[in-house]
Amino acid sequence: MDDSIDKTLKAAAVIVVTLLVMLVCFIAGAASAFGGILWLGEPPDDVVLTIHTPEQVEVGEDVLIEVIVKNNSTQPTEFTRIDISTGYLDGIDISSSAPAFESTVEGESLGLVYRTYYFYQDIAPGESLTVTLEGKAGAEGNYAGEIDVWFGFGCFNNIFQTIVR
């Protein structure tokens, strides 16, 4: 009889440990999903965004990408960064910007590779900020990809295309 009680206790212990492991995995999964939800936040209300990219350029030609942010709200907003997918940047080499970006890194999110340019610029209520990314057209081709403009956890997603001849 003591032997069957030991087996029952061991089985119960295994079940408890398994349930604890499942609980930890569930909590970790929920936490990572929450991070994904933050990543997909909405841009601020009353902020208007305009982006100008060239439709077509010649190899070696200067390229300007102009991002205009207008803060129509009554509160200041912080423009944090611009992400450009490498699918677009395969045809354009960005070398500088005005105002100058603080830093740049390459990263991946949801299977897409981006180059991120950090700015951290406050935009007062009723004011505008124009950012001009400057570069050169590279190899011939049709280059398309996302240009995402971030304000904290919220962003505007945009898709652009430039043909390099």
DSSP file (Angstrom, degrees, kcal/mol; ACC not computed):
  #  RESIDUE AA STRUCTURE BP1 BP2  ACC     N-H-->O    O-->H-N    N-H-->O    O-->H-N    TCO  KAPPA ALPHA  PHI   PSI    X-CA   Y-CA   Z-CA
    1    1 A M     >        0   0    0      0, 0.0     4,-1.8     0, 0.0     3,-0.2   0.000 360.0 360.0 360.0 -42.6    0.0    0.0    0.0
    2    2 A D  H  >  +     0   0    0      1,-0.2     4,-2.2     2,-0.2     5,-0.1   0.847 360.0  57.4 -60.0 -33.4    2.8    2.4    0.8
    3    3 A D  H  > S+     0   0    0      1,-0.2     4,-2.0     2,-0.2    -1,-0.2   0.887 105.8  47.9 -65.3 -40.1    4.3    1.7   -2.6
    4    4 A S  H  > S+     0   0    0     -3,-0.2     4,-2.1     2,-0.2    -1,-0.2   0.840 110.2  52.5 -71.4 -31.6    1.0    2.8   -4.4
    5    5 A I  H  X S+     0   0    0     -4,-1.8     4,-2.5     2,-0.2    -2,-0.2   0.907 109.0  50.1 -67.7 -41.3    1.0    6.0   -2.3
    6    6 A D  H  X S+     0   0    0     -4,-2.2     4,-2.4     2,-0.2    -2,-0.2   0.908 111.5  48.3 -61.5 -42.7    4.6    6.8   -3.3
    7    7 A K  H  X S+     0   0    0     -4,-2.0     4,-2.4     2,-0.2    -1,-0.2   0.895 111.7  49.9 -64.9 -39.6    3.6    6.2   -7.0
    8    8 A T  H  X S+     0   0    0     -4,-2.1     4,-2.4     2,-0.2    -2,-0.2   0.908 111.6  48.2 -65.6 -42.4    0.6    8.5   -6.6
    9    9 A L  H  X S+     0   0    0     -4,-2.5     4,-2.4     2,-0.2    -2,-0.2   0.892 112.1  49.4 -65.1 -39.9    2.7   11.2   -5.0
   10   10 A K  H  X S+     0   0    0     -4,-2.4     4,-2.4     2,-0.2    -2,-0.2   0.917 111.8  48.6 -65.3 -42.3    5.3   11.0   -7.7
   11   11 A A  H  X S+     0   0    0     -4,-2.4     4,-2.2     1,-0.2    -2,-0.2   0.910 112.1  48.9 -63.8 -41.6    2.6   11.2  -10.4
   12   12 A A  H  X S+     0   0    0     -4,-2.4     4,-2.6     2,-0.2    -2,-0.2   0.900 110.4  51.2 -64.0 -40.8    1.0   14.2   -8.7
   13   13 A A  H  X S+     0   0    0     -4,-2.4     4,-2.7     2,-0.2     5,-0.2   0.912 109.8  49.6 -63.0 -42.9    4.5   15.9   -8.4
   14   14 A V  H  X S+     0   0    0     -4,-2.4     4,-2.5     1,-0.2    -2,-0.2   0.916 111.8  48.8 -62.3 -42.8    5.1   15.3  -12.1
   15   15 A I  H  X S+     0   0    0     -4,-2.2     4,-2.5     2,-0.2    -2,-0.2   0.922 111.9  48.6 -63.4 -44.3    1.7   16.8  -13.0
   16   16 A V  H  X S+     0   0    0     -4,-2.6     4,-2.3     2,-0.2    -2,-0.2   0.927 112.9  47.3 -62.6 -45.6    2.3   19.8  -10.7
   17   17 A V  H  X S+     0   0    0     -4,-2.7     4,-2.5     2,-0.2    -1,-0.2   0.913 112.2  50.5 -62.8 -42.6    5.7   20.5  -12.3
   18   18 A T  H  X S+     0   0    0     -4,-2.5     4,-2.4     1,-0.2    -2,-0.2   0.916 111.0  48.4 -61.9 -43.7    4.3   20.1  -15.8
   19   19 A L  H  X S+     0   0    0     -4,-2.5     4,-2.3     2,-0.2    -1,-0.2   0.884 110.6  51.3 -64.7 -38.4    1.5   22.5  -15.0
   20   20 A L  H  X S+     0   0    0     -4,-2.3     4,-2.5     2,-0.2    -2,-0.2   0.914 110.3  48.8 -64.3 -42.4    4.0   25.0  -13.6
   21   21 A V  H  X S+     0   0    0     -4,-2.5     4,-2.5     1,-0.2    -2,-0.2   0.923 111.9  49.3 -62.4 -43.7    6.1   24.8  -16.7
   22   22 A M  H  X S+     0   0    0     -4,-2.4     4,-2.4     1,-0.2    -2,-0.2   0.894 110.5  51.0 -62.2 -39.6    3.1   25.3  -18.9
   23   23 A L  H  X S+     0   0    0     -4,-2.3     4,-2.6     2,-0.2    -2,-0.2   0.914 110.0  48.7 -64.2 -44.1    2.1   28.3  -16.7
   24   24 A V  H  X S+     0   0    0     -4,-2.5     4,-2.6     2,-0.2    -2,-0.2   0.919 112.5  48.7 -61.6 -43.9    5.5   29.9  -17.1
   25   25 A C  H  X S+     0   0    0     -4,-2.5     4,-2.5     2,-0.2    -2,-0.2   0.897 111.2  50.5 -63.4 -39.9    5.4   29.3  -20.9
   26   26 A F  H  X S+     0   0    0     -4,-2.4     4,-2.6     2,-0.2    -2,-0.2   0.929 111.7  47.0 -63.1 -45.4    2.0   30.8  -21.1
   27   27 A I  H  X S+     0   0    0     -4,-2.6     4,-2.4     2,-0.2    -2,-0.2   0.912 113.0  48.9 -64.5 -42.1    3.0   33.9  -19.1
   28   28 A A  H  X S+     0   0    0     -4,-2.6     4,-2.2     2,-0.2    -1,-0.2   0.914 112.5  48.6 -63.6 -41.9    6.2   34.3  -21.2
   29   29 A G  H  X S+     0   0    0     -4,-2.5     4,-2.2     1,-0.2    -2,-0.2   0.908 111.5  49.2 -64.0 -41.9    4.1   34.0  -24.4
   30   30 A A  H  X S+     0   0    0     -4,-2.6     4,-2.2     2,-0.2    -2,-0.2   0.901 110.2  51.5 -64.1 -40.3    1.6   36.5  -23.2
   31   31 A A  H  X S+     0   0    0     -4,-2.4     4,-1.9     1,-0.2    -2,-0.2   0.912 110.9  47.1 -63.9 -42.2    4.4   39.0  -22.3
   32   32 A S  H  X S+     0   0    0     -4,-2.2     4,-1.7     1,-0.2    -1,-0.2   0.868 110.9  52.0 -69.4 -33.9    5.9   38.7  -25.7
   33   33 A A  H  X S+     0   0    0     -4,-2.2     4,-2.0     2,-0.2    -1,-0.2   0.886 106.7  54.0 -66.2 -37.6    2.5   39.1  -27.4
   34   34 A F  H  X S+     0   0    0     -4,-2.2     4,-2.3     1,-0.2    -2,-0.2   0.902 105.9  52.7 -62.3 -40.2    2.0   42.3  -25.3
   35   35 A G  H  X S+     0   0    0     -4,-1.9     4,-2.0     1,-0.2    -1,-0.2   0.895 107.8  51.6 -60.4 -39.6    5.3   43.6  -26.6
   36   36 A G  H  X S+     0   0    0     -4,-1.7     4,-1.3     2,-0.2    -1,-0.2   0.867 106.9  53.2 -63.7 -37.1    4.0   43.0  -30.1
   37   37 A I  H  < S+     0   0    0     -4,-2.0     3,-0.3     1,-0.2    -2,-0.2   0.917 108.7  49.1 -65.0 -42.3    0.9   44.9  -29.3
   38   38 A L  H >< S+     0   0    0     -4,-2.3     3,-1.6     1,-0.2    -2,-0.2   0.894 107.0  56.3 -61.5 -38.8    3.0   47.9  -28.2
   39   39 A W  H 3< S+     0   0    0     -4,-2.0    -1,-0.2     1,-0.3    -2,-0.2   0.840 105.9  51.8 -61.4 -32.3    5.0   47.6  -31.3
   40   40 A L  T 3< S+     0   0    0     -4,-1.3    -1,-0.3    -3,-0.3    -2,-0.2   0.024  84.1 143.9 -95.7  28.4    1.8   48.0  -33.4
   41   41 A G  B <   -a  154   0A   0     -3,-1.6   114,-1.2   112,-0.9    -3,-0.1  -0.115  52.9-102.6 -65.9 164.6    0.6   51.1  -31.6
   42   42 A E        -     0   0    0    112,-0.2   114,-0.1     1,-0.1    -1,-0.1  -0.567  34.0-110.0 -85.6 148.8   -1.3   53.9  -33.3
   43   43 A P        -     0   0    0      0, 0.0   112,-0.1     0, 0.0    -1,-0.1  -0.337  51.7 -79.3 -69.9 162.8    0.4   57.2  -34.2
   44   44 A P    >   -     0   0    0      0, 0.0     3,-0.9     0, 0.0     2,-0.1  -0.282  49.5-106.1 -64.8 147.9   -0.6   60.3  -32.2
   45   45 A D  T 3  S+     0   0    0      1,-0.2    28,-0.1    -3,-0.1     3,-0.1  -0.362 100.6  24.2 -66.6 152.9   -3.9   62.0  -33.1
   46   46 A D  T 3  S+     0   0    0      1,-0.2    26,-2.9    26,-0.1     2,-0.5   0.701  88.1 124.4  64.3  22.5   -3.7   65.3  -34.9
   47   47 A V  E <   -G   71   0B   0     -3,-0.9     2,-0.5    24,-0.2    24,-0.2  -0.969  45.5-158.7-110.4 126.6   -0.3   64.6  -36.4
   48   48 A V  E     -G   70   0B   0     22,-2.8    22,-2.8    -2,-0.5     2,-0.4  -0.893   5.9-162.5-108.9 132.6   -0.2   64.9  -40.2
   49   49 A L  E     -G   69   0B   0     -2,-0.5     2,-0.4    20,-0.2    20,-0.2  -0.937  10.5-179.8-119.8 135.0    2.6   63.2  -42.1
   50   50 A T  E     -G   68   0B   0     18,-2.4    18,-3.3    -2,-0.4     2,-0.4  -1.000   5.7-170.9-130.7 132.6    3.7   63.8  -45.7
   51   51 A I  E     -G   67   0B   0     -2,-0.4     2,-0.5    16,-0.2    16,-0.2  -0.989   4.0-165.1-126.6 130.7    6.6   61.9  -47.4
   52   52 A H  E     +G   66   0B   0     14,-2.9    14,-2.3    -2,-0.4    -2,-0.0  -0.964  14.5 168.0-114.6 124.3    8.1   62.8  -50.7
   53   53 A T        -     0   0    0     -2,-0.5     2,-0.2    12,-0.2    12,-0.1  -0.949  40.6-100.6-127.5 152.2   10.3   60.2  -52.5
   54   54 A P        -     0   0    0      0, 0.0     3,-0.1     0, 0.0   107,-0.1  -0.484  18.7-151.4 -72.0 142.5   11.5   60.3  -56.1
   55   55 A E  S    S+     0   0    0      1,-0.3   108,-2.5    -2,-0.2     2,-0.3   0.869  81.1   6.1 -76.4 -38.0    9.6   58.2  -58.6
   56   56 A Q  E     +b  163   0A   0    106,-0.2    -1,-0.3    -3,-0.0     2,-0.3  -0.996  66.2 171.1-149.9 139.6   12.7   57.7  -60.8
   57   57 A V  E     -b  164   0A   0    106,-2.6   108,-2.8    -2,-0.3     2,-0.3  -0.932  31.2-111.3-141.2 165.0   16.4   58.6  -60.6
   58   58 A E    >   -     0   0    0     -2,-0.3     3,-2.4   107,-0.2    79,-0.3  -0.710  47.7 -87.1 -95.7 150.7   19.6   57.8  -62.6
   59   59 A V  T 3  S+     0   0    0     -2,-0.3    79,-0.2     1,-0.3    80,-0.1  -0.325 117.5  17.1 -54.0 132.4   22.4   55.7  -61.2
   60   60 A G  T 3  S+     0   0    0     77,-2.2    -1,-0.3     1,-0.3     2,-0.1   0.292  95.5 133.5  85.6  -9.4   24.7   57.9  -59.2
   61   61 A E    <   -     0   0    0     -3,-2.4    76,-2.5    77,-0.1    -1,-0.3  -0.412  65.2-101.2 -74.3 148.4   22.2   60.8  -58.9
   62   62 A D  E     - H   0 136B   0     74,-0.2     2,-0.4    -3,-0.1    74,-0.3  -0.450  37.9-156.0 -65.8 141.5   21.5   62.5  -55.6
   63   63 A V  E     - H   0 135B   0     72,-2.9    72,-2.3    30,-0.2     2,-0.5  -0.982   8.4-167.5-124.4 133.0   18.3   61.3  -53.9
   64   64 A L  E     - H   0 134B   0     -2,-0.4     2,-0.5    70,-0.2    70,-0.2  -0.983   4.1-168.6-119.9 128.9   16.3   63.3  -51.3
   65   65 A I  E     - H   0 133B   0     68,-2.5    68,-3.1    -2,-0.5     2,-0.5  -0.979  14.7-159.7-113.2 119.0   13.6   61.7  -49.2
   66   66 A E  E     -GH  52 132B   0    -14,-2.3   -14,-2.9    -2,-0.5     2,-0.5  -0.882   9.9-172.1-109.1 125.5   11.6   64.4  -47.5
   67   67 A V  E     -GH  51 131B   0     64,-3.3    64,-3.2    -2,-0.5     2,-0.5  -0.969   5.3-169.5-116.4 119.5    9.5   63.7  -44.4
   68   68 A I  E     -GH  50 130B   0    -18,-3.3   -18,-2.4    -2,-0.5     2,-0.5  -0.949   1.0-170.8-115.4 123.7    7.2   66.5  -43.1
   69   69 A V  E     -GH  49 129B   0     60,-3.0    60,-2.5    -2,-0.5     2,-0.5  -0.961   1.2-169.5-115.8 124.1    5.5   66.2  -39.8
   70   70 A K  E     -GH  48 128B   0    -22,-2.8   -22,-2.8    -2,-0.5     2,-1.0  -0.965  11.3-151.8-115.6 120.7    2.9   68.7  -38.7
   71   71 A N  E     +G   47   0B   0     56,-2.9    55,-2.5    -2,-0.5    56,-0.2  -0.796  21.8 169.2 -93.9 100.0    1.7   68.7  -35.1
   72   72 A N        +     0   0    0    -26,-2.9   -25,-0.2    -2,-1.0    -1,-0.1   0.326  47.2  99.5 -91.2   7.0   -1.9   69.9  -35.1
   73   73 A S  S    S-     0   0    0    -27,-0.4    53,-0.4     2,-0.2     4,-0.1  -0.263  81.3-120.3 -87.2 177.1   -2.5   68.9  -31.5
   74   74 A T  S    S+     0   0    0     51,-0.1    -1,-0.1     2,-0.1   -28,-0.0   0.371  93.9  69.3 -95.0   2.4   -2.5   71.1  -28.4
   75   75 A Q  S    S-     0   0    0     49,-0.1    -2,-0.2    48,-0.0    51,-0.2  -0.894  89.3-107.3-119.0 148.2    0.3   68.9  -26.9
   76   76 A P        -     0   0    0      0, 0.0     2,-0.3     0, 0.0    48,-0.2  -0.380  34.9-156.8 -66.0 154.4    4.0   68.5  -27.9
   77   77 A T  E     -C  123   0A   0     46,-2.1    46,-3.1    -4,-0.1     2,-0.6  -0.979  10.8-131.5-133.1 149.1    4.8   65.3  -29.6
   78   78 A E  E     -C  122   0A   0     -2,-0.3     2,-0.7    44,-0.2    74,-0.3  -0.894   9.4-155.0-106.1 117.5    8.2   63.5  -29.9
   79   79 A F  E     +C  121   0A   0     42,-2.9    42,-2.8    -2,-0.6    72,-0.2  -0.806  20.8 175.3 -84.3 118.0    9.2   62.3  -33.3
   80   80 A T  E     -     0   0A   0     70,-2.1    39,-3.1    -2,-0.7    40,-1.0   0.877  43.5 -23.7 -99.7 -42.8   11.6   59.4  -32.5
   81   81 A R  E     -CD 118 150A   0     69,-0.9    69,-2.8    37,-0.2     2,-0.4  -0.988  39.5-126.6-164.0 167.4   12.7   57.7  -35.7
   82   82 A I  E     -CD 117 149A   0     35,-2.2    35,-2.8    -2,-0.3     2,-0.5  -0.999  20.9-161.4-125.1 127.5   12.3   56.6  -39.3
   83   83 A D  E     -CD 116 148A   0     65,-2.8    65,-3.0    -2,-0.4     2,-0.4  -0.931   7.4-173.1-106.1 130.6   12.5   53.0  -40.3
   84   84 A I  E     -CD 115 147A   0     31,-2.5    31,-2.6    -2,-0.5    63,-0.2  -0.991  25.7-121.5-124.8 126.9   13.2   52.2  -44.0
   85   85 A S  E >>  -C  114   0A   0     61,-2.5     4,-1.8    -2,-0.4     3,-1.3  -0.349  17.5-127.0 -66.5 144.5   13.1   48.6  -45.2
   86   86 A T  H 3> S+     0   0    0     27,-2.7     4,-1.4     1,-0.3    -1,-0.1   0.718 106.3  72.1 -67.5 -18.7   16.3   47.4  -46.8
   87   87 A G  H 34 S+     0   0    0     26,-0.4    57,-0.3     2,-0.2    -1,-0.3   0.869 106.1  37.8 -60.7 -35.2   14.2   46.4  -49.9
   88   88 A Y  H X4 S+     0   0    0     -3,-1.3     3,-1.4    55,-0.2     4,-0.4   0.875 115.1  53.6 -79.0 -41.1   13.9   50.1  -50.6
   89   89 A L  H 3< S+     0   0    0     -4,-1.8     3,-0.3     1,-0.3    -2,-0.2   0.591  85.2  83.1 -74.8  -9.7   17.5   50.9  -49.5
   90   90 A D  T 3< S+     0   0    0     -4,-1.4    49,-0.4     1,-0.2    -1,-0.3   0.771 102.6  36.5 -61.2 -22.4   19.0   48.3  -51.8
   91   91 A G  S <  S+     0   0    0     -3,-1.4    47,-3.3     1,-0.2     2,-0.4   0.529 119.0  50.2-105.4  -8.8   18.7   51.0  -54.5
   92   92 A I  E     -I  137   0B   0     -4,-0.4     2,-0.8    -3,-0.3    45,-0.2  -0.993  63.9-152.5-137.1 128.7   19.5   54.1  -52.4
   93   93 A D  E     -I  136   0B   0     43,-2.7    43,-1.6    -2,-0.4     2,-0.4  -0.875  15.7-152.4-102.4 106.5   22.4   54.7  -50.1
   94   94 A I  E     +I  135   0B   0     -2,-0.8    41,-0.3    41,-0.2     3,-0.1  -0.660  22.9 167.7 -79.6 126.2   21.4   57.2  -47.4
   95   95 A S  E     -     0   0B   0     39,-2.8     2,-0.3    -2,-0.4    40,-0.2   0.669  57.9  -9.8-112.3 -24.4   24.5   59.1  -46.1
   96   96 A S  E     -I  134   0B   0     38,-1.8    38,-3.2     4,-0.0     2,-0.3  -0.947  53.6-149.2-161.1 177.0   23.1   62.0  -44.1
   97   97 A S  E     -I  133   0B   0     -2,-0.3    36,-0.2    36,-0.3     4,-0.0  -0.984  24.9-104.2-153.2 161.3   20.0   64.0  -43.1
   98   98 A A  E    S+I  132   0B   0     34,-2.0    34,-2.6    -2,-0.3     2,-0.2  -0.974 116.4  31.9-131.1 119.0   19.0   67.4  -42.1
   99   99 A P  S    S-     0   0    0      0, 0.0    -1,-0.2     0, 0.0    33,-0.1   0.637 117.8-112.6 -62.6 160.4   18.4   67.7  -39.2
  100  100 A A        -     0   0    0     -2,-0.2     2,-0.2     1,-0.1    -2,-0.1  -0.370  24.6-119.3 -67.5 138.4   21.1   65.1  -38.6
  101  101 A F        -     0   0    0      1,-0.1    18,-0.2    -2,-0.1     3,-0.1  -0.520  14.1-136.6 -73.2 148.1   20.1   61.7  -37.2
  102  102 A E  S    S-     0   0    0     16,-3.1     2,-0.3     1,-0.3    17,-0.1   0.878  75.6 -21.9 -74.5 -38.7   21.6   60.8  -33.9
  103  103 A S  E     -E  118   0A   0     15,-0.7    15,-2.7     2,-0.0     2,-0.3  -0.969  56.8-143.3-161.2 168.5   22.4   57.2  -34.8
  104  104 A T  E     +E  117   0A   0     -2,-0.3     2,-0.3    13,-0.2    13,-0.2  -0.998  17.7 171.9-143.9 142.7   21.4   54.5  -37.2
  105  105 A V  E     -E  116   0A   0     11,-1.7    11,-3.5    -2,-0.3     2,-0.4  -0.955  27.0-126.8-142.7 160.4   21.1   50.7  -36.8
  106  106 A E  E     +E  115   0A   0     -2,-0.3     2,-0.3     9,-0.2     9,-0.2  -0.925  38.6 157.5-109.6 138.3   19.8   47.8  -38.8
  107  107 A G  E     -E  114   0A   0      7,-2.3     7,-3.1    -2,-0.4     2,-0.4  -0.917  32.7-121.1-150.3 175.1   17.3   45.4  -37.3
  108  108 A E  E     +E  113   0A   0     -2,-0.3     2,-0.3     5,-0.2     5,-0.2  -0.957  21.7 175.5-126.3 142.3   14.6   42.9  -38.1
  109  109 A S  E >  S-E  112   0A   0      3,-2.5     3,-2.0    -2,-0.4    -2,-0.0  -0.944  72.9 -14.1-148.2 125.0   11.0   42.8  -37.1
  110  110 A L  T 3  S-     0   0    0     -2,-0.3     3,-0.1     1,-0.3    -1,-0.0   0.842 128.9 -51.6  52.6  38.5    8.4   40.3  -38.2
  111  111 A G  T 3  S+     0   0    0      1,-0.3     2,-0.4     0, 0.0    -1,-0.3   0.388 115.1 111.6  84.7  -3.7   10.7   39.0  -40.9
  112  112 A L  E <   - E   0 109A   0     -3,-2.0    -3,-2.5   -27,-0.0     2,-0.5  -0.845  59.8-139.3-104.8 141.5   11.5   42.4  -42.5
  113  113 A V  E     - E   0 108A   0     -2,-0.4   -27,-2.7    -5,-0.2   -26,-0.4  -0.859  26.1-177.7-102.0 131.8   14.9   44.0  -42.3
  114  114 A Y  E     -CE  85 107A   0     -7,-3.1    -7,-2.3    -2,-0.5     2,-0.5  -0.875  28.3-139.0-125.5 154.2   15.0   47.8  -41.6
  115  115 A R  E     -CE  84 106A   0    -31,-2.6   -31,-2.5    -2,-0.3     2,-0.5  -0.983  29.1-153.9-106.9 126.2   17.5   50.5  -41.3
  116  116 A T  E     -CE  83 105A   0    -11,-3.5   -11,-1.7    -2,-0.5     2,-0.5  -0.877  10.1-163.8-108.4 132.7   16.5   52.8  -38.4
  117  117 A Y  E     -CE  82 104A   0    -35,-2.8   -35,-2.2    -2,-0.5     2,-0.4  -0.971  14.8-148.6-114.5 118.1   17.5   56.5  -38.2
  118  118 A Y  E     +CE  81 103A   0    -15,-2.7   -16,-3.1    -2,-0.5   -15,-0.7  -0.718  29.9 155.9 -93.8 135.5   17.0   58.0  -34.7
  119  119 A F  E     -     0   0A   0    -39,-3.1   -39,-0.2    -2,-0.4   -38,-0.2   0.702  23.5-162.3-123.4 -46.1   16.1   61.6  -34.3
  120  120 A Y  E     +     0   0A   0    -40,-1.0     2,-0.5     1,-0.2   -40,-0.2   0.968  29.1 166.1  51.7  62.0   14.3   62.3  -31.0
  121  121 A Q  E     -C   79   0A   0    -42,-2.8   -42,-2.9     8,-0.0     2,-0.3  -0.929  31.3-140.0-110.9 125.4   12.9   65.7  -32.0
  122  122 A D  E     -C   78   0A   0     -2,-0.5     2,-0.5   -44,-0.2   -44,-0.2  -0.654  13.3-158.1 -79.9 138.6   10.2   67.4  -30.0
  123  123 A I  E     -C   77   0A   0    -46,-3.1   -46,-2.1    -2,-0.3     3,-0.1  -0.972  12.7-138.9-120.8 116.8    7.6   69.1  -32.1
  124  124 A A    >   -     0   0    0     -2,-0.5     3,-2.1   -48,-0.2   -53,-0.3  -0.246  39.0 -77.1 -69.8 158.5    5.6   71.9  -30.4
  125  125 A P  T 3  S+     0   0    0      0, 0.0   -53,-0.2     0, 0.0    -1,-0.2  -0.328 119.8  11.9 -56.3 133.9    1.9   72.3  -30.9
  126  126 A G  T 3  S+     0   0    0    -55,-2.5     2,-0.2   -53,-0.4   -54,-0.1   0.409 106.4 115.7  79.6  -2.8    1.1   73.9  -34.2
  127  127 A E    <   -     0   0    0     -3,-2.1   -56,-2.9   -56,-0.2     2,-0.3  -0.542  51.9-144.7 -99.3 164.3    4.7   73.4  -35.4
  128  128 A S  E     -H   70   0B   0    -58,-0.2     2,-0.4    -2,-0.2   -58,-0.2  -0.894   3.3-157.9-123.3 155.5    6.1   71.4  -38.3
  129  129 A L  E     -H   69   0B   0    -60,-2.5   -60,-3.0    -2,-0.3     2,-0.5  -0.997   4.8-161.1-132.3 129.7    9.4   69.5  -38.7
  130  130 A T  E     -H   68   0B   0     -2,-0.4     2,-0.5   -62,-0.2   -62,-0.2  -0.956   5.8-169.8-111.6 124.5   10.9   68.7  -42.1
  131  131 A V  E     -H   67   0B   0    -64,-3.2   -64,-3.3    -2,-0.5     2,-0.6  -0.958   3.0-164.5-111.9 127.5   13.5   65.9  -42.2
  132  132 A T  E     -HI  66  98B   0    -34,-2.6   -34,-2.0    -2,-0.5     2,-0.5  -0.951   4.4-158.0-115.3 114.4   15.4   65.4  -45.4
  133  133 A L  E     -HI  65  97B   0    -68,-3.1   -68,-2.5    -2,-0.6     2,-0.4  -0.784  14.9-156.4 -88.3 131.6   17.3   62.2  -45.9
  134  134 A E  E     +HI  64  96B   0    -38,-3.2   -39,-2.8    -2,-0.5   -38,-1.8  -0.903  27.9 126.4-117.2 137.3   20.1   62.5  -48.4
  135  135 A G  E     -HI  63  94B   0    -72,-2.3   -72,-2.9    -2,-0.4     2,-0.4  -0.888  46.9 -94.4-162.5-166.9   21.8   59.8  -50.5
  136  136 A K  E     -HI  62  93B   0    -43,-1.6   -43,-2.7   -74,-0.3     2,-0.3  -0.960  34.1-111.8-128.7 145.7   22.8   58.5  -53.9
  137  137 A A  E     - I   0  92B   0    -76,-2.5   -77,-2.2    -2,-0.4   -45,-0.2  -0.584  37.3-169.7 -74.6 135.6   21.0   56.1  -56.2
  138  138 A G        -     0   0    0    -47,-3.3   -78,-0.2     1,-0.3   -77,-0.1   0.416  44.6  -3.3 -97.9-127.4   22.9   52.8  -56.6
  139  139 A A  S    S-     0   0    0    -49,-0.4    -1,-0.3     1,-0.1    25,-0.1  -0.255  82.1 -89.8 -70.2 153.4   22.3   49.9  -59.0
  140  140 A E  S    S+     0   0    0     25,-0.1     2,-0.3    -3,-0.1    25,-0.2  -0.293  75.2  95.5 -59.7 144.3   19.6   49.9  -61.6
  141  141 A G  E    S- F   0 164A   0     23,-2.6    23,-3.3    -3,-0.1     2,-0.6  -0.896  75.3 -78.8 157.5 177.1   16.3   48.4  -60.5
  142  142 A N  E     - F   0 163A   0     -2,-0.3     2,-0.5    21,-0.2    21,-0.2  -0.939  46.5-169.2-108.8 110.7   12.9   48.8  -59.1
  143  143 A Y  E     + F   0 162A   0     19,-2.7    19,-2.9    -2,-0.6     2,-0.3  -0.896  11.8 165.6-112.7 124.7   13.1   49.4  -55.3
  144  144 A A  E     + F   0 161A   0     -2,-0.5     2,-0.3   -57,-0.3    17,-0.2  -0.960  11.3 121.7-134.7 151.7   10.1   49.3  -53.1
  145  145 A G  E     - F   0 160A   0     15,-2.2    15,-2.7    -2,-0.3     2,-0.2  -0.975  52.9 -58.7 173.2 179.4    9.6   49.1  -49.3
  146  146 A E  E     - F   0 159A   0     -2,-0.3   -61,-2.5    13,-0.2     2,-0.4  -0.525  25.9-167.8 -83.4 144.6    8.2   50.6  -46.2
  147  147 A I  E     -DF  84 158A   0     11,-2.6    11,-0.6   -63,-0.2     2,-0.4  -0.950  17.3-171.3-125.4 109.4    9.1   53.9  -44.7
  148  148 A D  E     -DF  83 157A   0    -65,-3.0   -65,-2.8    -2,-0.4     2,-0.5  -0.879  10.5-157.0-108.1 132.1    7.7   54.0  -41.1
  149  149 A V  E     -DF  82 156A   0      7,-1.9     7,-2.3    -2,-0.4     2,-0.3  -0.945  17.7-151.2-113.3 122.4    7.7   57.2  -39.1
  150  150 A W  E     -DF  81 155A   0    -69,-2.8   -70,-2.1    -2,-0.5   -69,-0.9  -0.718  25.1-179.9-106.7 142.9    7.6   56.7  -35.3
  151  151 A F  E >  S- F   0 154A   0      3,-3.3     3,-2.0    -2,-0.3     2,-0.4  -0.869  74.5 -58.9-132.3  95.0    6.3   58.7  -32.4
  152  152 A G  T 3  S-     0   0    0     -2,-0.3   -71,-0.0   -74,-0.3   -72,-0.0  -0.526 120.8 -16.5  63.9-122.6    7.0   56.7  -29.2
  153  153 A F  T 3  S+     0   0    0     -2,-0.4  -112,-0.9  -111,-0.1     2,-0.3   0.459 125.6  81.1 -93.4  -1.8    5.2   53.3  -29.7
  154  154 A G  E <   +aF  41 151A   0     -3,-2.0    -3,-3.3  -114,-0.1     2,-0.3  -0.808  57.0 177.8-107.6 146.9    3.0   54.5  -32.6
  155  155 A C  E     - F   0 150A   0   -114,-1.2     2,-0.5    -2,-0.3    -5,-0.2  -0.980  31.5-125.3-145.2 158.1    3.9   54.8  -36.2
  156  156 A F  E     - F   0 149A   0     -7,-2.3    -7,-1.9    -2,-0.3     2,-0.5  -0.899  29.8-149.2 -95.6 127.5    2.7   55.7  -39.7
  157  157 A N  E     + F   0 148A   0     -2,-0.5     2,-0.3    -9,-0.2    -9,-0.2  -0.866  22.4 170.8-100.7 132.5    3.3   52.9  -42.2
  158  158 A N  E     - F   0 147A   0    -11,-0.6   -11,-2.6    -2,-0.5     2,-0.5  -0.989  22.4-148.4-140.4 146.6    4.0   53.9  -45.8
  159  159 A I  E     + F   0 146A   0     -2,-0.3     2,-0.3   -13,-0.2   -13,-0.2  -0.973  22.3 176.8-119.5 130.6    5.1   52.0  -48.9
  160  160 A F  E     - F   0 145A   0    -15,-2.7   -15,-2.2    -2,-0.5     2,-0.4  -0.867  14.9-155.5-130.6 162.7    7.1   53.7  -51.6
  161  161 A Q  E     - F   0 144A   0     -2,-0.3     2,-0.4   -17,-0.2   -17,-0.2  -1.000   7.4-177.1-140.6 137.0    8.8   52.8  -54.8
  162  162 A T  E     - F   0 143A   0    -19,-2.9   -19,-2.7    -2,-0.4     2,-0.5  -0.999  16.6-145.7-133.4 132.5   11.7   54.4  -56.7
  163  163 A I  E     -bF  56 142A   0   -108,-2.5  -106,-2.6    -2,-0.4     2,-0.5  -0.859  10.0-158.3 -98.3 127.9   13.1   53.2  -60.0
  164  164 A V  E      bF  57 141A   0    -23,-3.3   -23,-2.6    -2,-0.5  -106,-0.2  -0.934 360.0 360.0-107.2 122.6   16.8   53.6  -60.5
  165  165 A R              0   0    0   -108,-2.8  -107,-0.2    -2,-0.5   -25,-0.1   0.376 360.0 360.0-113.3 360.0   17.9   53.6  -64.2
